[in-house]
């Protein structure tokens, strides 16, 4: 049952781009979209968490509160906004594949801040994975983007920045999870993410102005039935439901099996995006994607051993 739950969660994650990409291309503001996702999750999770974990929900030491803030504000809020924004500039499959570089950032950050020593396999496979990520981002190996700020470079930068922040959250989460149950961490992740997103929106003056303000445009777009259904799907299915299934699956299966089940996410996502969004990868990108996934899997297996 455990591997099946992880696999199902990965497949649900893969459907995210099918809905998120059209929403972004239609003009939905990425920050408001992620804010709405977090708001729904907090509303739905609060009654359950208060009932199930009322004894531990707020009995948290200061270091854990700081860690939860980093996980929520950085990993859940800013990283997701960056990842979503990347859909404006590049093929969504490219963004998803670049996100798979996250384990490399995790090892680097864990080495720097936790004093962990990378396995020997890391030094073998990490350079290959980075080279593959470069080929996926810039298949023509034209690096003039460094000076002209091309669309492709912006998309890759957003996706990679999101992956780096998710990696930071993973490293911080290692310490936090020693003290708190996973569901409590997940809940506060959404809460602090929601607060960070609200601050971002207010900083951008999103709540001020009339119908032409970002908030006004977002509300008017919510009035369209199809848009509202799409946003609800992104928040509840590949968002909340997939996360719950993933955590339940992890408690029922080994880490090595989880690693392989997680591969269903990028493979299924690229397939669905090619078929339904008509966004195929170039041959060199497809080949680089296989190399990237193989290299990252080797790093993950070595790390989890």
Buried (B, 14 or more C-beta within 10 A) or exposed (E): EBBEBBBBBBBBBBBBBBBBBBBBEEEBBBBBBBBBBBBBBBEBBBEEBEEBBEEEBEEBEEEBBEBBBBBBBBBBBBBBBBBBBBBBBBBBBBBBBBBBBBBBBBBBBBBEEEEBEBBEBBEEBBEBBBBBBBBBBBBEEEEEBEEEEBEBBBBBBBBBBBBBBBBBBBBBBBEBBEBBBBBBBBBBBBBBBBBBBBEBBEEBEBEEEEEEBBBBBBEEBBEEEEBEEBBBBBBBBBBBBBBBBBBBBBEBBEEEBBBBBBBBBBBBBBEBBBEEBEBBBBEEBBBBBEBBBBBBBBBBBBBEE
